């Protein structure tokens, strides 16, 4: 057994460098703590990173989802499809606007929304019954948006790509070309989160990317109370530089320059962190290949961004508790959204999505973050091996 670490090993954690600290301190000593130049700088750098025309920074990933639903004019009673294996915010954004959330099952090999199940759901109803689709790049594995786009176009749907787990991730299209998550090429909008366990940390923060000029302008307006400074002609045109117009009911979803200074500094080394995540994932793959009693979710997939490293075992509860006695703080991602009491009260129930429920019963996310050292990872593997040796399936 490798030497136990002197500190807990969580499933994910931030990496704050001296450069990050210096960037934040510089902003703290500047003239702007919010609504200043660092927000636009971070937005421009992030748009370049994912290959999108526009990036709109906001307070968190949930706010990003809400703004997307607002910008796409989700109305009460409209129906939107998403996956049950995601954080609840992927579905909640539709509910914030009064829309109805419908789920389709996952592909058990990947954990991603099964587009064949989506097609079956769409074909069971008249065209126009559903309005939109919110696929999730779960664990960092990119949804095939080429296939999703074709399906959406056939049935008249918009797409919000929930790419919170996958900055820097990509899938290979039918021509073998890399399609980067959040590039705006195949989805109207994409969203990212900068929570500390994600690839890029801002404390709290989020981003929406798009190639649509009109959607980008509306997103910027909605994040700032629905206010614009340009006169529209509906109100007086002879005011001074203080003039502003509230054109619709928006929200205060602005992010601060402090957060964006940290985000821009983190983004500068995002590829380095991503490379380390992929290295660690490959080492886990090698350790767990052919190990009795364990399976790995979507091992070795090209373009995987590895926000999470997910294994599946029969005695998930037992392994979870055992690892905690060893200071390994594994986590479960996620309780299926349709099993949350709020959604059960809307009519969803156990048995609706058997692949999602089977996945949930066996899944566990192991420690994976750029500052996890090889010796710590070897300790995690040894702990898993020890448990399985004494608790065979």
Secondary structure by P-SEA (a helix, b strand, c coil): cccccccccccbbbbbcaaaaaaaaaaaacccccccaaaaaaaaaaaaaacccbbbbcccaaaaaaaaaaaacccccbbbbbbccccccaaaaaaaabbbbbbbbcccccccccaaaaaaaaaacccccccbbbbbcccccccaaaaaaaaaaaabbbbbbcccccccbbbbccccccccccccccccbbbbbbcccccccccccbbbbbccaaaaaaaaaaacccccccccccccccccccccccccccccccccaaaaaaaaaaaaaaaaaaaaaaaaaaaaaaaaccccccccccccccccccccccccccaaaaaaaaaaaaccccccccccccccaaaaaacccccccaaaaaaaabbbbccccccccaaaaaaaaaaaaaaaaaccc
